[in-house]
């Protein structure tokens, strides 16, 4: 064999070895107790499907599912499942999210004069955030007529915006509950859709809403409001660079940390409230990625470790549908879709932001 041929073969082999090493390093980079917890949390969704989409509640100590359903929380879980499909590069989650979307798609109602959809899955309470989770899910999927559906769902949210920037929380109703949840979820969906499509209407709607909801929260501080609003304004800040938006995200995160009564200097937080800590850490994650503040990092790190302590992993004591499920607290007897939703979303973001490894 000619020397130049040997040289070429050596180079090719070297590239192949380098590629193998690179793949090994990448796979190892996503190998930790947190990745294991995220994957187990995802498997829980896969193992708790029903004929339509998914069961809402599972009783691990009895190996039974409740008959009750909660459309809003199941739609929120649908988005987290769609995100798992992309994050883990696993089509099983995309297929389950598509199954869920097809189920909820049957209840979409078209309003021709507004060229909009609303989701009529609970006709007595047509919640604004149904549209939000349909948008957030569909962005993650390959789906027929995707862009038309997304625009009509977004038109539904835009239709609900008042001149002062606030969002009516129910379609065709004077009911005004859900203010701490539905607007934040809807603003997040508009920002995600702005990132996807570049349609300025969505950005303008969120910019219009920001002063209203900042004032609302300052006059009615609570822990329910910050997580979704922080997610929405994180994207708003990324799009605009408005420092007032970033300051408000930090303001909400500071409040949240104080509510968890740290024993030390930004450490040893009190998680007696249970798995809801994962929800609250979702907002704090956003604050950390913008600031790299040590206190925010410590909080999210401790939340991740606490949530893992609530995850069922014992395959000898529990049936398959229990494995990966998040208990509400140490003495809880149930798993629910929203607990797993928030656990996997929080840990995926924390991993991407370098908080956990």
ABEGO torsion letter per residue (X at the ends): XBAAAAAAAAAAAAAAAAAAAAAAAAAAABBBAAAAAAAAAAAAAAAABBAABBBABBBAAAGBBBABBBAAAAAAAAAAAAAAAAAAGBAAAAAAAAAAAAAAAAABBBBAAAGBBBBAABAABBBAAAAAAAAAAAAABBBBGAAAAAAAAAAAAAAABBAAGBBBABBGBABABGAAAAAAAAAAAAAAAAAAAGBAAAAAAAAAAAAAAAAAAAABBBAAAAAAAAAAAAAAAAAAGBAAAAAAAAAAAAAAAAAAGBABBGBGBBAAAEAAAAAAAAAAAAAAAAAGBAAAAAAAAAAAAAAAAABBABAAABBAAABGBBBABAABABBBAAAAAAAAAAAAAAAAAGABX
